[in-house]
């Protein structure tokens, strides 16, 4: 409550010689009453308030920081009453800090790896390989793509950075058509197959006209103005339709697959540092199941299973790499992420128990 003066706590100032009781005990403490009753390392600090709480920030048992809070009023409850809810809040904060720090570290590693590759290629007079070029476009300095399509978790379609919500689309099945084409990775689908996916109980002859209307609306939604038949994204050869997303377009599934393949190539060459960067970037893209908002659709189930297996494989490879380096906390982190996706994966349970031990 209110603003406290900046603490001169030696632990918060970075003095490693001080043995902070909250950090060494990995539990919250409350400092109140006469200073002589405080634990010895804390006595030199100014009082600051009626009660001072020192709460360690933990992530899976690993210390990531400490939070110091002041409370200026004493009520009927003992000052230690608040420690338990504060520790619960600190657990959530600790995980958020750990995840954010890990994301920043992986981002720096990625930039370093790509920078080394670019310098090496420039020395040899070569160009960046095409599979890396798409990934390089996703750096924080890159311009916003014309289309940004997110298939992991809830479906999201962004055009020039603006989310296209369902209320901006005249027909709901327009976006469903786009999802079906995306789920088949550019493979051509004839109109009868599309009609069966979109209207399982419909008559093909009756629905053919409606399909053409959906295709027309989807093109108006996605294609840059002035194309007039030279379609860039939604194409067809006669009655067979397919999508192709190349220039100025980002699809998270496509980037995910590229990163997984790059990670496997690096790992096969023994370059685990680079493999960790690519695998880590890939699993961060996996925000949820493929087409999560289409849980009962048959047309995306096979692709959903394939991508889930690829993510689980990447997580277990990351865990194995860090296990080989005796970095048990990192290994535990990735194994738990795998088990959140598939709680019945026995191999991950065995590896997790070993790392915890």
C-alpha positions as CSV (number, residue, x, y, z in Angstrom):
1,X,0.0,0.0,0.0
2,X,1.5,3.3,-1.0
3,X,5.0,4.0,-2.2
4,X,8.0,2.8,-0.1
5,X,11.4,4.3,-0.2
6,X,14.0,2.5,-2.2
7,X,15.4,-0.4,-0.1
8,X,19.1,-0.5,0.7
9,X,18.8,-4.3,1.2
10,X,22.3,-5.6,0.3
11,X,20.7,-8.7,-1.4
12,X,18.7,-6.5,-3.8
13,X,21.7,-4.4,-4.4
14,X,23.5,-7.5,-5.7
15,X,25.9,-8.2,-2.8
16,X,26.6,-12.0,-3.3
17,X,28.3,-12.2,0.1
18,X,25.0,-11.8,2.0
19,X,23.2,-14.9,2.9
20,X,19.6,-13.9,2.4
21,X,17.3,-16.1,4.6
22,X,14.4,-15.9,2.1
23,X,16.7,-17.1,-0.7
24,X,18.6,-19.8,1.2
25,X,15.4,-21.2,2.7
26,X,13.3,-20.8,-0.5
27,X,10.4,-19.5,1.5
28,X,8.8,-16.1,2.3
29,X,9.7,-14.3,5.5
30,X,8.1,-11.4,7.4
31,X,10.2,-8.8,9.1
32,X,8.4,-6.8,11.9
33,X,8.7,-5.9,15.5
34,X,12.1,-4.9,17.1
35,X,15.0,-5.0,14.7
36,X,16.9,-7.2,17.2
37,X,14.4,-10.0,16.5
38,X,15.2,-9.9,12.8
39,X,17.5,-12.5,11.2
40,X,21.1,-11.3,11.3
41,X,21.6,-10.5,7.6
42,X,18.5,-8.3,7.5
43,X,19.2,-6.1,10.6
44,X,21.4,-3.5,8.8
45,X,18.5,-2.7,6.4
46,X,16.2,0.3,7.1
47,X,12.8,-0.7,8.4
48,X,10.7,1.0,5.8
49,X,7.2,0.0,7.0
50,X,5.4,-1.8,9.8
51,X,6.0,-5.2,8.0
52,X,8.4,-6.1,5.3
53,X,7.8,-9.3,3.3
54,X,10.7,-10.9,1.4
55,X,9.3,-13.5,-1.0
56,X,11.5,-15.6,-3.2
57,X,10.4,-16.0,-6.9
58,X,10.6,-19.7,-7.9
59,X,10.1,-21.5,-11.1
60,X,9.9,-25.3,-10.7
61,X,12.0,-24.9,-7.5
62,X,14.7,-22.8,-9.2
63,X,15.3,-19.3,-7.8
64,X,14.8,-16.6,-10.4
65,X,14.6,-13.5,-8.1
66,X,13.2,-12.0,-4.9
67,X,10.4,-9.6,-4.3
68,X,10.3,-7.2,-1.3
69,X,7.0,-5.7,-0.2
70,X,6.1,-3.3,2.5
71,X,2.9,-3.1,4.5
72,X,2.3,-0.1,6.7
73,X,-0.7,-1.2,8.8
74,X,-0.9,-3.9,11.4
75,X,-4.4,-5.4,12.1
76,X,-5.8,-8.2,14.2
77,X,-4.2,-10.9,12.1
78,X,-0.5,-11.8,12.6
79,X,1.9,-10.3,10.1
80,X,2.8,-13.8,8.8
81,X,-0.8,-14.4,7.7
82,X,-0.1,-13.0,4.3
83,X,2.9,-15.1,3.4
84,X,1.1,-18.0,1.9
85,X,-1.0,-16.1,-0.7
86,X,2.1,-14.0,-1.4
87,X,4.1,-17.2,-2.1
88,X,1.3,-18.5,-4.4
89,X,1.4,-15.2,-6.4
90,X,5.2,-15.4,-6.4
91,X,5.1,-18.9,-8.0
92,X,3.1,-17.5,-10.9
93,X,5.4,-14.5,-11.2
94,X,8.5,-16.7,-11.1
95,X,7.2,-18.9,-13.9
96,X,6.4,-15.8,-16.0
97,X,9.8,-14.3,-15.3
98,X,11.6,-17.6,-16.2
99,X,9.6,-18.0,-19.4
100,X,10.2,-14.4,-20.5
101,X,13.9,-14.6,-19.7
102,X,14.2,-17.9,-21.6
103,X,12.4,-16.4,-24.6
104,X,14.7,-13.4,-24.6
105,X,17.8,-15.7,-24.3
106,X,16.6,-17.9,-27.2
107,X,15.9,-14.7,-29.3
108,X,19.5,-13.5,-28.7
109,X,20.8,-17.0,-29.5
110,X,18.8,-17.1,-32.7
111,X,20.0,-13.7,-33.8
112,X,23.6,-14.8,-33.1
113,X,23.3,-18.0,-35.0
114,X,21.7,-16.4,-38.1
115,X,24.3,-13.6,-37.9
116,X,27.1,-16.1,-37.9
117,X,25.5,-17.9,-40.9
118,X,25.1,-14.6,-42.8
119,X,28.8,-13.6,-42.1
120,X,30.0,-17.0,-43.2
121,X,28.0,-17.0,-46.4
122,X,29.0,-13.4,-47.2
123,X,32.6,-14.4,-46.8
124,X,32.1,-17.3,-49.3
125,X,30.1,-15.0,-51.7
126,X,26.9,-17.1,-51.2
127,X,23.3,-16.2,-50.5
128,X,21.2,-17.2,-47.5
129,X,19.4,-20.5,-48.2
130,X,15.8,-20.2,-49.1
131,X,14.7,-22.2,-46.0
132,X,16.4,-19.7,-43.8
133,X,15.3,-16.7,-45.7
134,X,11.7,-17.2,-44.6
135,X,12.8,-17.5,-41.0
136,X,15.0,-14.4,-41.3
137,X,11.9,-12.4,-42.3
138,X,10.3,-13.1,-38.9
139,X,13.0,-11.3,-36.9
140,X,11.6,-8.4,-34.8
141,X,13.0,-5.9,-37.2
142,X,11.1,-7.3,-40.2
143,X,8.2,-5.5,-41.7
144,X,4.6,-6.6,-41.1
145,X,3.7,-9.2,-43.7
146,X,0.7,-8.5,-45.9
147,X,-0.9,-11.7,-44.6
148,X,-0.2,-13.3,-41.2
149,X,-2.0,-16.6,-40.7
150,X,-2.0,-18.4,-37.3
151,X,-3.2,-22.0,-37.3
152,X,-1.9,-23.1,-33.9
153,X,-4.5,-22.5,-31.2
154,X,-7.5,-20.4,-32.2
155,X,-7.3,-19.5,-35.9
156,X,-6.2,-16.0,-36.6
157,X,-6.0,-14.1,-40.0
158,X,-4.3,-10.8,-40.0
159,X,-4.1,-8.6,-43.1
160,X,-1.6,-5.8,-43.0
161,X,-1.5,-6.3,-39.2
162,X,-5.3,-6.0,-38.7
163,X,-7.2,-9.1,-37.4
164,X,-10.0,-10.2,-39.7
165,X,-12.7,-11.2,-37.3
166,X,-15.8,-13.3,-38.2
167,X,-18.1,-10.2,-38.2
168,X,-15.9,-8.8,-41.1
169,X,-16.7,-11.8,-43.2
170,X,-20.0,-12.1,-44.9
171,X,-20.2,-15.9,-44.8
172,X,-18.8,-18.0,-42.0
173,X,-17.8,-20.8,-44.3
174,X,-15.4,-18.5,-46.2
175,X,-12.9,-18.8,-43.4
176,X,-13.7,-22.5,-43.1
177,X,-12.7,-22.9,-46.8
178,X,-9.4,-21.1,-46.1
179,X,-8.7,-23.5,-43.2
180,X,-9.4,-26.5,-45.3
181,X,-7.0,-25.4,-48.0
182,X,-4.4,-24.6,-45.4
183,X,-4.8,-28.0,-43.8
184,X,-3.9,-29.7,-47.1
185,X,-0.6,-27.8,-47.5
186,X,-1.1,-26.5,-51.0
187,X,-2.4,-29.8,-52.4
188,X,-5.1,-29.5,-55.0
189,X,-8.7,-30.4,-53.9
190,X,-11.4,-30.9,-56.4
191,X,-14.7,-29.1,-55.9
192,X,-16.6,-32.3,-54.9
193,X,-14.2,-32.9,-52.0
194,X,-14.5,-29.3,-50.9
195,X,-18.3,-29.5,-51.0
196,X,-18.2,-32.7,-48.9
197,X,-16.1,-31.0,-46.3
198,X,-18.2,-27.8,-46.2
199,X,-21.7,-29.3,-46.6
200,X,-21.5,-33.0,-45.7
201,X,-25.2,-33.5,-46.3
202,X,-25.5,-31.3,-49.3
203,X,-26.1,-32.2,-53.0
204,X,-22.9,-31.5,-55.0
205,X,-24.9,-30.0,-57.9
206,X,-26.8,-27.6,-55.6
207,X,-23.7,-26.6,-53.6
208,X,-21.4,-26.0,-56.5
209,X,-22.6,-22.5,-57.0
210,X,-22.2,-21.7,-53.3
211,X,-18.6,-23.0,-53.5
212,X,-17.9,-20.5,-56.3
213,X,-19.4,-17.7,-54.2
214,X,-17.1,-18.7,-51.2
215,X,-14.0,-18.8,-53.4
216,X,-14.9,-15.4,-54.8
217,X,-15.4,-13.9,-51.3
218,X,-12.2,-15.5,-50.1
219,X,-10.2,-14.0,-52.9
220,X,-11.7,-10.6,-52.2
221,X,-10.7,-11.0,-48.6
222,X,-7.1,-12.1,-49.2
223,X,-5.9,-11.0,-52.6
224,X,-4.3,-7.6,-53.1
225,X,-6.4,-5.3,-55.2
226,X,-6.0,-5.2,-59.0
227,X,-5.1,-8.9,-59.5
228,X,-8.1,-9.5,-61.9
229,X,-7.6,-13.3,-62.4
230,X,-3.9,-13.5,-61.7
231,X,-4.5,-14.8,-58.2
232,X,-1.6,-14.8,-55.8
233,X,-2.9,-16.9,-52.9
234,X,-6.1,-18.8,-53.8
235,X,-5.6,-20.5,-57.1
236,X,-7.3,-23.1,-59.2
237,X,-6.8,-25.4,-62.2
238,X,-10.3,-25.9,-63.5
239,X,-12.3,-27.4,-60.7
240,X,-9.3,-28.1,-58.5
241,X,-8.5,-25.4,-55.8
242,X,-5.4,-24.9,-53.7
243,X,-3.6,-22.2,-51.8
244,X,0.0,-20.9,-52.1
245,X,1.4,-18.5,-49.6
246,X,4.8,-17.2,-50.6
247,X,5.7,-13.6,-50.9
248,X,4.8,-11.1,-48.1
249,X,2.8,-13.8,-46.3
250,X,3.6,-15.6,-43.0
251,X,1.9,-18.9,-42.0
252,X,3.0,-20.2,-38.5
253,X,2.7,-23.8,-39.6
254,X,5.0,-23.3,-42.5
255,X,7.6,-21.6,-40.3
256,X,7.2,-24.3,-37.6
257,X,7.9,-27.1,-40.1
258,X,10.9,-25.2,-41.5
259,X,12.4,-24.7,-38.0
260,X,11.9,-28.4,-37.1
261,X,13.7,-29.5,-40.3
262,X,16.5,-27.0,-39.7
263,X,16.8,-28.3,-36.1
264,X,17.1,-31.9,-37.2
265,X,19.7,-31.1,-39.8
266,X,21.8,-29.2,-37.2
267,X,21.4,-32.0,-34.6
268,X,22.4,-34.6,-37.2
269,X,25.6,-32.6,-37.8
270,X,26.3,-32.5,-34.1
271,X,25.6,-28.8,-33.8
272,X,23.4,-29.0,-30.7
273,X,23.7,-25.2,-30.0
274,X,22.1,-24.3,-33.3
275,X,19.6,-27.2,-33.0
276,X,18.4,-25.8,-29.6
277,X,17.8,-22.4,-31.2
278,X,15.7,-23.9,-34.0
279,X,13.8,-26.4,-31.8
280,X,13.1,-23.7,-29.2
281,X,11.8,-21.2,-31.8
282,X,9.5,-24.0,-33.2
283,X,7.9,-25.0,-29.9
284,X,7.2,-21.4,-29.1
285,X,5.1,-21.2,-32.3
286,X,3.1,-24.1,-31.1
287,X,0.5,-22.1,-29.1
288,X,-2.1,-24.9,-29.2
289,X,-3.4,-27.7,-31.3
290,X,-3.6,-27.1,-35.1
291,X,-7.0,-25.5,-35.9
292,X,-8.0,-25.7,-32.2
293,X,-11.4,-24.1,-32.9
294,X,-12.3,-27.0,-35.3
295,X,-12.1,-29.9,-32.8
296,X,-14.4,-32.3,-34.6
297,X,-13.5,-31.6,-38.3
298,X,-12.2,-34.7,-40.1
299,X,-10.3,-32.6,-42.7
300,X,-7.7,-31.3,-40.2
301,X,-7.3,-34.3,-37.8
302,X,-4.4,-36.0,-39.7
303,X,-2.5,-32.7,-40.0
304,X,-3.2,-31.9,-36.3
305,X,-1.8,-35.3,-35.2
306,X,1.3,-34.9,-37.4
307,X,2.1,-31.4,-36.1
308,X,1.5,-32.4,-32.5
309,X,3.9,-35.4,-32.9
310,X,6.5,-33.0,-34.4
311,X,6.2,-30.6,-31.5
312,X,6.4,-33.5,-28.9
313,X,9.5,-34.8,-30.7
314,X,11.1,-31.4,-30.6
315,X,10.4,-31.0,-26.9
316,X,11.8,-34.4,-26.1
317,X,14.9,-33.7,-28.2
318,X,15.4,-30.4,-26.3
319,X,15.0,-32.2,-23.0
320,X,17.6,-34.9,-24.1
321,X,20.1,-32.2,-25.2
322,X,19.9,-30.4,-21.9
323,X,19.9,-33.7,-20.0
324,X,23.2,-34.6,-21.7
325,X,24.6,-31.3,-20.4
326,X,23.3,-32.0,-16.9
327,X,21.0,-28.9,-17.1
328,X,18.2,-30.7,-15.3
329,X,16.0,-27.7,-14.8
330,X,15.8,-26.9,-18.5
331,X,15.2,-30.6,-19.3
332,X,12.4,-30.7,-16.7
333,X,10.8,-27.6,-18.3
334,X,10.6,-29.1,-21.8
335,X,9.4,-32.5,-20.5
336,X,6.6,-30.9,-18.5
337,X,5.6,-28.9,-21.6
338,X,5.4,-32.2,-23.6
339,X,3.2,-33.8,-20.9
340,X,0.9,-30.8,-21.0
341,X,0.3,-31.6,-24.6
342,X,0.1,-35.4,-24.1
343,X,-0.2,-36.5,-20.5
344,X,-0.1,-40.2,-21.4
345,X,3.4,-40.1,-23.0
346,X,5.2,-42.8,-20.9
347,X,8.7,-42.0,-22.2
348,X,8.3,-38.4,-21.2
349,X,7.2,-39.5,-17.7
350,X,10.2,-41.7,-17.3
351,X,12.6,-39.0,-18.4
352,X,10.9,-36.5,-16.1
353,X,11.2,-38.7,-13.1
354,X,14.9,-39.3,-13.9
355,X,15.6,-35.6,-14.2
356,X,13.8,-34.8,-11.0
357,X,15.7,-37.5,-9.2
